[in-house]
């Protein structure tokens, strides 16, 4: 069956998927966004506590950077956060630039002082990318279709959507988008010349140079926002058309006809003007007003046909057409260049946003990439939401927004994708308890009896109890306390308990330190376990090669506070301990390079760190940040600064200070102090 024959089924399945998501928005298990950080960009070393100066509240309409699958992000946005309504029908423009090359290399190059390291995609990214392209273009269309249905639900009546593609899949997506948004709601196919002229003849190619992308523009309602845009005249156009120069003023102008086409049949008046009888466009009184205003040009008095002067300095330019050759790609020397493979120029997004939105409108981009859409919205006074499932992308975007001193924004996340990875490997009916049993056995433990092991997640090695946490859960302090209780009470007690976890709270290192329990150990289940099982052909073949890793954690010196009208808080990072290199998706050579860094310069692995000087235990408000590449605080673009000096409002009693860090691989860690 050809792909064309499969399109109706793809559209119908995408519609069903979207409908299931929409129906589930009211259920108890609806998808929600978790706010990981409320970011107050602070480029200066000394910065006031903006949260209290500005009296901002968390329910204010903050811009959002969301980490995770955009299908789940859209579902969460439609359903709303706790205490807030969803944004169904409230987005005024959606721009998406989804990946459209199945052979793209999704590896991340990490720059370190000792040299670059190449990281393969994370488990989340592997699942998404492999699923997107498992059956080529067909799988890609299955991915994009339900997302287009949800985008339609998010759009306001005056909203539009831009779908940015190229020759790989563009024409198929156009057919699907016609079905979803309505063929009559298609406005334009915009052709953007994205690169300079080139040919692949040197590589033996027998095709023309592929230099353009196609962007499909659809409206949702009958009256979309559309602000007519003009492009400047080219120099040769000015020389040819604005060839007259007015004496005395030096103003350039062109002469345009004043005669009325169609004559009397079109209702044009007939009279003599400046010695010439004609049908004219304007009434006689208006013609003499133009004459009084100096807007009439007659090359030969009382002989040649009078024409109207159109001044160059009063002309808006050429109305924007659907072929754009005047916006260059982002070059390496450009100020906006971020060394991000699919980065689009700000000029391109600026044109889209000015054309299709007004100030204060809400713009969304669900394949955020390097964050160009949000960066332009920030400059043009539009509200924004961006999401991406790549941790490197989200790190690039967060740093970009901080660097441009953006308004405060939320960094949010949705659930981990281990469950999806497991189901894709073992089948959707595979019981999580069965997976826990296998993980416990891979660790080398024997299962407990069924009476003491109802979920098959407990085992033992000698006098050590082994517990496997669920991939559905975040392993945090409550989990550890429960494990301690089981160690002390289950079957008469055990000497030690080991907790094996998939996903961890950012403060897990702090929690382990807080408990200070030598009889408690927390280990990481290898994130690529499912991928390795696929390659090896089963768990039995993995028993001798699986390693469970220790947790990463951050250490800092006790904060110092200088008291006065404001409090000066000084904090210094002292060490960063990364989880075992085996847990990161690296080949052997890159793993050896990483081990050298771990041994010699561990703090160079910190990509970003932020401080909340008055943490409430719930919402982390970062009032100070630094990141690698930020040379405002020092000249070293491969290290963060180790010391933060922060001006904070005075408070009575103890001050709770929280530090959060993200390493170059996207792992988060946290440490807290009470002063």
C-alpha positions as CSV (number, residue, x, y, z in Angstrom):
1,X,0.0,0.0,0.0
2,X,1.4,3.4,-1.0
3,X,1.9,6.2,1.6
4,X,-0.9,8.2,-0.2
5,X,-3.3,5.3,0.5
6,X,-2.3,5.3,4.1
7,X,-2.9,9.0,4.7
8,X,-6.7,8.7,5.6
9,X,-5.9,6.1,8.3
10,X,-3.0,8.2,9.6
11,X,-5.3,11.2,9.9
12,X,-8.1,9.2,11.6
13,X,-5.7,7.6,14.1
14,X,-4.2,11.1,14.9
15,X,-7.7,12.4,15.4
16,X,-8.5,9.5,17.8
17,X,-5.3,10.1,19.8
18,X,-6.1,13.8,20.1
19,X,-9.7,13.1,21.1
20,X,-8.5,10.6,23.8
21,X,-6.2,13.3,25.2
22,X,-9.0,15.9,25.2
23,X,-11.4,13.5,26.9
24,X,-8.8,12.8,29.6
25,X,-8.4,16.4,30.5
26,X,-11.1,16.3,33.1
27,X,-10.0,13.0,34.6
28,X,-8.1,12.4,37.8
29,X,-5.0,11.3,36.0
30,X,-4.7,14.3,33.7
31,X,-1.2,15.4,32.8
32,X,0.2,18.3,34.7
33,X,3.2,20.6,34.5
34,X,5.6,20.7,37.4
35,X,7.3,24.1,37.9
36,X,11.0,23.3,38.5
37,X,12.2,26.9,38.6
38,X,10.8,30.5,38.5
39,X,13.7,32.3,36.8
40,X,14.5,35.9,37.5
41,X,17.3,36.6,35.0
42,X,20.1,38.3,36.9
43,X,23.2,39.2,34.9
44,X,24.8,41.5,37.6
45,X,26.8,40.1,40.4
46,X,24.7,42.1,42.9
47,X,21.0,41.8,42.3
48,X,18.1,42.6,44.5
49,X,15.4,40.1,45.4
50,X,13.2,40.9,42.5
51,X,10.4,38.6,43.7
52,X,9.8,40.8,46.7
53,X,10.5,44.1,45.0
54,X,8.0,43.5,42.3
55,X,5.5,41.6,44.5
56,X,5.0,39.1,41.7
57,X,2.7,36.1,42.4
58,X,3.1,32.6,40.9
59,X,-0.3,32.8,39.3
60,X,0.7,35.7,37.1
61,X,0.8,34.9,33.4
62,X,4.5,34.0,33.2
63,X,6.2,33.0,30.0
64,X,7.0,29.2,30.0
65,X,9.9,27.0,29.0
66,X,8.8,23.4,29.1
67,X,11.0,20.3,29.0
68,X,9.3,17.2,27.7
69,X,7.3,15.7,24.9
70,X,5.2,18.4,23.2
71,X,2.2,16.1,22.9
72,X,2.1,15.9,26.7
73,X,3.0,19.6,27.1
74,X,0.0,20.6,24.9
75,X,-2.3,18.3,26.9
76,X,-1.1,19.9,30.1
77,X,-1.6,23.4,28.7
78,X,-5.1,22.5,27.6
79,X,-6.0,21.1,31.0
80,X,-4.4,23.8,33.1
81,X,-2.3,23.9,36.2
82,X,-3.6,23.4,39.7
83,X,-5.7,26.6,40.4
84,X,-5.4,28.0,36.9
85,X,-7.5,27.4,33.7
86,X,-6.1,25.9,30.6
87,X,-5.2,28.0,27.6
88,X,-7.5,26.3,25.1
89,X,-8.4,28.8,22.4
90,X,-6.0,31.4,23.8
91,X,-2.9,31.0,21.7
92,X,-2.6,33.6,18.9
93,X,0.2,32.1,16.9
94,X,1.8,28.7,16.8
95,X,5.1,28.3,14.9
96,X,6.6,24.8,14.7
97,X,9.9,23.8,13.1
98,X,9.8,20.1,13.6
99,X,12.7,17.8,12.6
100,X,12.3,16.7,9.0
101,X,15.4,14.7,8.2
102,X,15.4,11.1,9.3
103,X,19.2,10.9,8.9
104,X,19.8,13.8,11.3
105,X,22.5,13.3,13.9
106,X,21.0,14.0,17.3
107,X,24.2,13.5,19.3
108,X,25.2,16.4,21.5
109,X,28.8,17.8,21.5
110,X,29.8,18.9,25.0
111,X,32.7,21.3,25.2
112,X,35.0,20.7,28.2
113,X,38.4,22.2,29.1
114,X,40.2,18.9,28.2
115,X,38.4,18.6,24.8
116,X,34.9,17.8,23.4
117,X,32.8,14.8,24.4
118,X,30.0,13.5,22.2
119,X,26.9,12.3,24.0
120,X,24.4,10.1,22.3
121,X,20.7,11.0,22.8
122,X,19.2,10.4,26.3
123,X,16.7,7.6,26.8
124,X,13.9,10.1,26.4
125,X,15.3,11.4,23.1
126,X,16.1,7.9,21.8
127,X,12.5,6.8,22.4
128,X,11.1,9.9,20.7
129,X,13.4,9.9,17.7
130,X,13.3,6.2,17.1
131,X,9.6,6.2,17.3
132,X,9.3,9.2,14.9
133,X,11.3,7.5,12.2
134,X,10.8,3.7,12.8
135,X,8.9,3.4,9.5
136,X,10.3,6.4,7.8
137,X,7.9,9.1,6.5
138,X,4.8,7.1,7.6
139,X,6.0,7.2,11.3
140,X,6.8,10.9,11.0
141,X,3.3,11.7,9.8
142,X,1.9,9.6,12.6
143,X,3.9,11.7,15.0
144,X,2.9,15.1,13.6
145,X,-0.8,14.5,13.0
146,X,-2.2,14.4,16.6
147,X,0.0,17.4,17.5
148,X,-1.6,19.4,14.7
149,X,-5.0,18.5,16.1
150,X,-4.0,19.8,19.5
151,X,-2.5,22.9,18.1
152,X,-5.9,23.7,16.5
153,X,-7.5,23.4,19.9
154,X,-5.0,25.8,21.5
155,X,-5.4,28.5,18.8
156,X,-7.7,31.4,19.4
157,X,-10.2,32.5,16.8
158,X,-7.8,35.1,15.5
159,X,-4.9,32.7,15.6
160,X,-2.7,31.2,12.9
161,X,-0.2,28.3,12.7
162,X,3.0,28.2,10.7
163,X,4.4,24.8,9.9
164,X,8.1,25.0,8.8
165,X,9.3,22.0,6.7
166,X,11.4,21.2,3.6
167,X,11.2,18.8,0.7
168,X,11.5,15.6,2.8
169,X,7.9,15.6,4.2
170,X,6.4,19.0,3.4
171,X,3.9,17.9,0.8
172,X,2.5,15.1,2.8
173,X,2.1,17.3,5.8
174,X,0.3,19.9,3.6
175,X,-2.3,17.3,2.7
176,X,-2.9,16.4,6.4
177,X,-3.0,20.1,7.5
178,X,-5.6,20.8,4.8
179,X,-7.7,18.1,6.4
180,X,-7.2,19.3,10.0
181,X,-7.4,23.1,9.5
182,X,-9.6,23.1,6.4
183,X,-8.3,23.6,2.9
184,X,-10.1,27.0,2.8
185,X,-8.2,28.1,5.8
186,X,-4.9,27.7,4.0
187,X,-3.4,31.2,3.5
188,X,0.1,30.8,2.0
189,X,3.0,28.6,1.2
190,X,5.9,30.8,2.1
191,X,9.2,30.0,0.4
192,X,12.3,31.0,2.4
193,X,15.7,30.8,0.8
194,X,17.5,29.3,3.8
195,X,21.0,29.0,2.4
196,X,23.2,30.4,-0.2
197,X,23.3,28.9,-3.7
198,X,25.2,25.7,-3.9
199,X,25.3,22.4,-5.8
200,X,26.3,18.9,-4.8
201,X,27.8,18.1,-8.2
202,X,31.2,17.6,-6.4
203,X,29.6,14.6,-4.7
204,X,28.1,13.3,-7.9
205,X,24.6,14.7,-7.4
206,X,22.3,15.0,-10.4
207,X,19.8,17.4,-8.9
208,X,19.4,21.2,-8.5
209,X,20.7,22.8,-5.4
210,X,18.2,22.5,-2.5
211,X,18.2,25.9,-1.0
212,X,14.7,26.6,0.3
213,X,12.2,25.6,3.0
214,X,8.5,25.8,2.8
215,X,6.4,27.3,5.6
216,X,2.6,26.5,5.4
217,X,0.4,29.2,6.9
218,X,-3.1,28.4,8.1
219,X,-5.8,30.5,9.9
220,X,-8.2,29.0,12.4
221,X,-11.1,31.5,12.2
222,X,-12.6,33.9,9.7
223,X,-10.7,37.0,10.9
224,X,-7.1,36.1,11.7
225,X,-4.7,38.8,12.8
226,X,-2.8,40.0,9.6
227,X,-0.7,43.1,9.7
228,X,0.3,44.0,6.1
229,X,4.1,44.1,5.9
230,X,6.3,45.8,3.4
231,X,9.9,45.2,2.3
232,X,12.3,47.9,1.3
233,X,12.9,48.6,-2.4
234,X,16.2,47.3,-3.8
235,X,18.7,49.9,-5.0
236,X,18.2,49.0,-8.7
237,X,14.5,49.3,-8.2
238,X,14.9,52.8,-6.7
239,X,17.1,53.9,-9.6
240,X,14.7,52.6,-12.2
241,X,11.4,53.7,-10.7
242,X,12.1,56.6,-8.4
243,X,14.3,58.3,-11.0
244,X,13.1,61.9,-10.6
245,X,14.6,64.2,-8.0
246,X,12.6,67.2,-7.0
247,X,14.3,70.6,-7.4
248,X,14.8,72.4,-4.1
249,X,14.1,69.5,-1.8
250,X,16.2,66.8,-3.4
251,X,13.4,64.2,-2.7
252,X,13.2,61.2,-5.0
253,X,9.9,60.4,-6.6
254,X,8.2,58.4,-9.3
255,X,5.3,59.7,-11.4
256,X,2.2,57.6,-11.5
257,X,-0.9,57.9,-13.7
258,X,-3.8,60.1,-12.7
259,X,-6.1,59.0,-15.6
260,X,-9.2,57.0,-14.9
261,X,-9.0,53.5,-16.5
262,X,-12.3,52.5,-18.0
263,X,-13.4,56.1,-18.6
264,X,-17.1,57.0,-18.2
265,X,-18.0,53.3,-18.0
266,X,-16.2,53.2,-14.6
267,X,-17.7,56.5,-13.5
268,X,-14.5,58.5,-13.9
269,X,-15.0,62.3,-14.3
270,X,-14.0,64.1,-17.6
271,X,-12.6,67.6,-17.6
272,X,-9.6,69.7,-18.6
273,X,-6.7,69.9,-16.2
274,X,-3.5,71.8,-16.9
275,X,-4.4,72.0,-20.6
276,X,-5.1,68.3,-21.0
277,X,-8.6,66.8,-21.3
278,X,-8.9,63.3,-20.0
279,X,-11.0,60.9,-17.8
280,X,-9.3,61.3,-14.4
281,X,-9.2,59.2,-11.2
282,X,-10.1,62.1,-8.9
283,X,-12.6,65.0,-8.9
284,X,-11.5,68.3,-10.2
285,X,-11.3,69.9,-6.7
286,X,-9.1,67.1,-5.5
287,X,-6.8,67.4,-8.5
288,X,-6.2,71.1,-7.7
289,X,-5.6,70.2,-4.1
290,X,-2.8,67.8,-5.2
291,X,-1.5,70.7,-7.4
292,X,-1.5,73.1,-4.4
293,X,0.3,70.5,-2.3
294,X,3.1,70.1,-5.0
295,X,2.1,66.6,-5.8
296,X,1.6,67.0,-9.6
297,X,4.3,66.4,-12.1
298,X,4.0,67.6,-15.7
299,X,7.1,67.3,-17.8
300,X,5.9,69.8,-20.5
301,X,3.5,72.5,-19.2
302,X,0.0,72.4,-20.8
303,X,1.1,69.7,-23.1
304,X,2.1,66.4,-21.4
305,X,-0.4,64.4,-19.3
306,X,-0.1,65.5,-15.6
307,X,1.0,62.7,-13.3
308,X,1.1,62.3,-9.5
309,X,4.3,62.4,-7.6
310,X,4.9,59.4,-5.3
311,X,7.9,60.2,-3.0
312,X,10.3,57.5,-2.0
313,X,10.4,58.7,1.6
314,X,6.6,58.4,1.9
315,X,6.4,54.9,0.4
316,X,6.0,51.9,2.7
317,X,7.9,49.7,0.2
318,X,6.8,46.6,-1.6
319,X,3.9,44.6,0.0
320,X,5.4,41.3,1.3
321,X,5.1,38.4,-1.2
322,X,5.4,34.7,-0.5
323,X,9.0,34.2,-1.7
324,X,11.5,35.5,0.8
325,X,15.1,35.8,-0.4
326,X,16.2,38.7,1.8
327,X,16.7,36.9,5.1
328,X,20.0,35.1,5.4
329,X,20.7,32.1,7.6
330,X,22.5,32.5,10.9
331,X,26.2,32.7,10.3
332,X,29.0,31.7,12.7
333,X,30.1,35.3,13.2
334,X,26.6,36.6,13.9
335,X,25.8,38.0,17.4
336,X,22.8,35.7,17.7
337,X,24.8,32.5,16.7
338,X,24.5,29.8,19.4
339,X,26.2,26.9,17.6
340,X,22.9,25.1,17.4
341,X,22.4,23.0,14.3
342,X,18.8,24.0,13.4
343,X,18.9,27.6,14.7
344,X,16.7,30.0,12.7
345,X,17.5,33.7,12.2
346,X,15.7,36.1,14.5
347,X,14.8,38.2,11.4
348,X,12.7,35.3,10.1
349,X,10.7,34.9,13.3
350,X,10.4,38.7,13.7
351,X,8.7,38.9,10.3
352,X,6.3,36.1,11.1
353,X,5.4,37.5,14.5
354,X,4.9,41.1,13.3
355,X,2.8,39.9,10.4
356,X,0.5,37.6,12.4
357,X,0.3,39.0,16.0
358,X,-0.1,42.2,18.0
359,X,1.7,43.3,21.2
360,X,0.6,41.3,24.2
361,X,-0.5,38.3,22.1
362,X,0.5,34.7,23.1
363,X,2.9,32.8,20.8
364,X,3.8,29.1,21.2
365,X,6.6,27.0,19.7
366,X,6.5,23.3,20.5
367,X,9.8,22.3,18.9
368,X,11.7,25.1,20.7
369,X,15.2,24.2,19.5
370,X,17.5,27.2,20.3
371,X,14.6,29.4,21.5
372,X,14.5,31.9,18.6
373,X,10.7,32.2,18.7
374,X,10.7,33.1,22.4
375,X,13.7,35.4,22.1
376,X,12.0,37.4,19.4
377,X,8.7,37.5,21.3
378,X,10.6,38.8,24.3
379,X,11.9,41.7,22.2
380,X,8.6,42.4,20.5
381,X,6.5,42.4,23.7
382,X,4.6,39.1,23.0
383,X,4.0,36.4,25.6
384,X,5.5,33.1,24.8
385,X,5.5,29.3,25.5
386,X,8.2,27.1,24.2
387,X,8.9,23.4,24.7
388,X,11.4,20.8,23.7
389,X,12.1,17.2,24.7
390,X,15.9,17.6,24.4
391,X,17.7,18.6,27.6
392,X,20.5,20.3,25.6
393,X,17.9,22.4,23.8
394,X,16.3,23.5,27.1
395,X,19.7,24.4,28.5
396,X,20.5,26.5,25.5
397,X,17.1,28.2,25.7
398,X,17.3,28.9,29.4
399,X,20.8,30.4,29.1
400,X,19.7,32.5,26.0
401,X,16.7,34.0,27.9
402,X,18.9,34.8,31.0
403,X,21.6,36.3,28.8
404,X,19.0,38.7,27.1
405,X,17.7,39.7,30.5
406,X,14.2,38.4,29.7
407,X,11.2,38.9,31.9
408,X,10.8,36.3,34.7
409,X,9.7,32.9,33.2
410,X,8.8,29.5,34.4
411,X,10.9,26.4,33.7
412,X,8.5,23.5,33.8
413,X,8.7,19.8,33.1
414,X,6.3,16.9,32.6
415,X,6.7,13.2,33.6
416,X,9.7,11.1,32.8
417,X,9.5,8.9,29.7
418,X,10.9,5.7,31.2
419,X,7.5,4.2,31.2
420,X,7.0,4.8,27.5
421,X,10.4,3.3,26.8
422,X,9.6,0.2,28.9
423,X,6.3,-0.3,27.2
424,X,7.8,0.1,23.7
425,X,10.4,-2.6,24.6
426,X,8.3,-5.1,26.5
427,X,4.8,-4.4,25.3
428,X,2.0,-2.3,26.7
429,X,0.6,-5.1,28.8
430,X,3.9,-5.9,30.5
431,X,3.4,-5.5,34.3
432,X,5.7,-3.0,36.1
433,X,6.0,-5.5,39.0
434,X,7.6,-8.0,36.6
435,X,10.0,-5.3,35.5
436,X,10.9,-4.6,39.1
437,X,11.6,-8.3,39.7
438,X,14.0,-8.4,36.8
439,X,15.8,-5.3,37.9
440,X,16.2,-6.7,41.5
441,X,17.6,-9.9,40.0
442,X,20.0,-7.9,37.7
443,X,21.3,-6.3,40.9
444,X,22.1,-9.8,42.1
445,X,19.4,-10.1,44.7
446,X,17.0,-13.0,45.3
447,X,13.3,-12.2,45.4
448,X,11.5,-12.2,48.8
449,X,8.5,-14.5,49.2
450,X,5.2,-13.3,47.8
451,X,3.8,-12.6,51.3
452,X,6.5,-10.0,51.9
453,X,6.8,-8.9,48.3
454,X,3.3,-8.2,46.8
455,X,4.6,-5.9,44.1
456,X,7.7,-8.1,43.2
457,X,9.9,-5.1,43.9
458,X,11.9,-6.5,46.9
459,X,14.8,-8.8,47.1
460,X,17.8,-9.6,49.4
461,X,21.5,-10.3,49.4
462,X,22.5,-11.8,52.7
463,X,21.2,-9.4,55.4
464,X,20.7,-6.5,52.8
465,X,17.2,-5.6,51.7
466,X,17.0,-4.4,48.0
467,X,14.0,-2.3,46.9
468,X,13.3,-1.3,43.2
469,X,11.3,1.9,42.9
470,X,8.7,2.3,40.1
471,X,9.5,4.1,36.9
472,X,6.2,5.8,37.4
473,X,7.5,7.6,40.5
474,X,10.1,10.2,41.5
475,X,12.5,8.7,44.1
476,X,12.8,11.3,46.8
477,X,12.9,11.7,50.6
478,X,9.5,10.0,51.3
479,X,10.7,6.9,49.3
480,X,13.9,6.8,51.4
481,X,12.1,7.1,54.7
482,X,9.8,4.3,53.7
483,X,12.8,2.2,52.7
484,X,14.3,2.8,56.2
485,X,11.1,1.7,57.9
486,X,11.0,-1.5,55.8
487,X,14.6,-2.2,56.7
488,X,13.9,-1.9,60.4
489,X,10.5,-3.7,60.5
490,X,10.1,-6.1,57.6
491,X,10.8,-9.8,58.5
492,X,12.5,-8.9,61.8
493,X,14.8,-6.2,60.3
494,X,17.8,-6.0,58.0
495,X,21.4,-4.7,58.3
496,X,21.1,-2.4,55.3
497,X,18.7,-1.3,52.6
498,X,19.6,-0.5,48.9
499,X,17.1,1.6,46.9
500,X,17.3,1.3,43.1
501,X,15.6,4.2,41.3
502,X,14.8,5.3,37.8
503,X,13.9,9.0,38.3
504,X,15.1,11.2,41.2
505,X,14.0,14.5,42.8
506,X,16.6,17.3,42.3
507,X,17.3,17.4,46.0
508,X,17.9,13.6,46.4
509,X,21.6,14.2,47.2
510,X,20.5,16.6,49.9
511,X,18.0,14.1,51.2
512,X,20.6,11.4,51.5
513,X,22.9,13.7,53.3
514,X,20.1,14.9,55.6
515,X,19.3,11.3,56.6
516,X,23.0,10.6,57.3
517,X,22.3,6.9,57.4
518,X,25.2,4.5,56.7
519,X,22.8,1.6,56.4
520,X,21.0,3.3,53.4
521,X,22.3,3.3,49.9
522,X,20.7,4.8,46.8
523,X,21.7,3.7,43.3
524,X,20.6,4.6,39.8
525,X,19.2,2.1,37.4
526,X,21.1,2.4,34.1
527,X,18.9,4.8,31.9
528,X,19.8,2.9,28.8
529,X,18.7,-0.5,30.2
530,X,15.9,-0.9,27.7
531,X,18.0,0.0,24.8
532,X,20.7,-2.5,25.9
533,X,18.1,-5.2,26.4
534,X,16.9,-4.7,22.8
535,X,20.5,-5.1,21.5
536,X,21.4,-8.0,23.8
537,X,18.1,-9.9,23.2
538,X,17.0,-10.3,26.8
539,X,17.8,-9.7,30.5
540,X,19.5,-13.0,30.9
541,X,22.4,-11.8,28.7
542,X,22.8,-8.5,30.7
543,X,23.5,-10.0,34.1
544,X,27.2,-9.6,34.0
545,X,27.3,-6.2,32.3
546,X,24.8,-4.0,34.2
547,X,26.2,-1.6,36.6
548,X,24.1,0.4,39.1
549,X,25.5,3.9,39.6
550,X,25.8,6.2,42.6
551,X,23.9,9.6,42.6
552,X,25.3,12.9,41.5
553,X,25.4,15.6,44.1
554,X,26.6,19.2,44.6
555,X,28.5,20.6,47.6
556,X,28.9,24.2,48.6
557,X,30.5,26.0,51.6
558,X,28.3,27.3,54.4
559,X,26.7,30.6,53.1
560,X,28.0,33.8,54.6
561,X,25.6,36.7,55.3
562,X,26.5,40.3,55.8
563,X,23.7,42.2,57.6
564,X,22.6,45.8,56.9
565,X,19.7,47.5,55.2
566,X,19.9,44.6,52.7
567,X,21.5,41.2,53.4
568,X,24.5,40.3,51.3
569,X,24.5,36.5,50.7
570,X,27.8,34.9,49.7
571,X,27.8,31.3,48.5
572,X,30.7,29.3,46.9
573,X,30.5,25.9,45.2
574,X,33.1,23.5,46.4
575,X,32.6,20.2,44.4
576,X,30.4,18.4,42.0
577,X,30.2,14.6,42.1
578,X,28.8,13.1,38.9
579,X,27.0,9.8,38.8
580,X,29.2,7.0,37.3
581,X,30.1,7.5,33.7
582,X,28.6,4.2,32.8
583,X,25.1,5.7,33.3
584,X,25.7,8.3,30.6
585,X,25.2,7.2,27.0
586,X,28.8,7.5,25.8
587,X,31.1,5.3,23.9
588,X,34.3,4.0,25.5
589,X,36.6,6.8,24.3
590,X,34.3,9.6,25.4
591,X,33.8,7.8,28.8
592,X,37.5,7.8,29.4
593,X,37.7,11.5,28.6
594,X,34.9,12.2,31.0
595,X,36.6,10.2,33.8
596,X,39.6,12.5,33.5
597,X,37.5,15.5,34.0
598,X,35.7,13.9,37.0
599,X,39.1,13.3,38.6
600,X,40.8,16.6,37.8
601,X,38.2,19.4,37.3
602,X,34.7,18.2,38.4
603,X,33.1,21.7,38.7
604,X,33.7,22.2,34.9
605,X,30.8,19.7,34.5
606,X,28.4,22.3,36.0
607,X,26.6,23.9,33.1
608,X,24.2,26.1,35.1
609,X,23.6,27.0,38.7
610,X,21.0,29.2,40.4
611,X,20.2,30.4,43.9
612,X,17.0,31.0,45.8
613,X,17.9,33.1,48.8
614,X,14.6,32.6,50.6
615,X,13.4,29.1,49.5
616,X,9.9,28.2,50.7
617,X,10.4,24.4,50.1
618,X,7.9,24.4,47.2
619,X,8.7,26.9,44.4
620,X,12.3,27.5,43.6
621,X,12.7,31.2,42.6
622,X,16.2,31.7,41.2
623,X,17.2,35.3,41.8
624,X,20.8,34.7,40.7
625,X,22.2,32.5,37.9
626,X,25.4,31.7,36.1
627,X,26.2,29.4,33.3
628,X,29.1,28.3,31.1
629,X,29.6,30.8,28.3
630,X,28.4,33.8,30.4
631,X,31.4,36.1,30.2
632,X,29.6,38.9,32.1
633,X,30.8,37.5,35.4
634,X,34.2,36.3,34.2
635,X,36.2,35.6,31.0
636,X,36.0,31.8,31.2
637,X,33.4,30.4,28.9
638,X,34.1,26.8,30.0
639,X,33.4,27.2,33.7
640,X,30.7,28.7,35.8
641,X,31.9,31.2,38.5
642,X,32.2,29.4,41.8
643,X,31.1,32.2,44.0
644,X,27.8,34.1,44.1
645,X,27.3,37.5,45.9
646,X,23.6,38.3,46.1
647,X,21.8,41.2,47.5
648,X,18.6,40.1,49.2
649,X,15.8,41.7,51.3
650,X,16.3,41.3,55.0
651,X,14.1,38.7,56.8
652,X,13.7,37.8,60.4
653,X,14.7,34.4,61.8
654,X,16.4,31.7,59.8
655,X,17.0,32.1,56.0
656,X,16.6,29.0,53.9
657,X,18.9,29.0,50.9
658,X,18.6,26.6,48.0
659,X,21.2,26.0,45.3
660,X,20.3,24.1,42.1
661,X,22.7,23.0,39.4
662,X,22.4,21.4,36.0
663,X,25.4,19.6,34.6
664,X,26.5,19.4,31.0
665,X,24.4,16.2,30.5
666,X,21.2,17.6,31.9
667,X,21.3,16.0,35.3
668,X,20.0,18.2,38.2
669,X,21.2,18.4,41.7
670,X,20.4,20.5,44.7
671,X,21.7,21.5,48.1
672,X,20.0,23.5,50.9
673,X,21.3,25.5,53.9
674,X,19.5,27.2,56.9
675,X,21.4,30.3,58.1
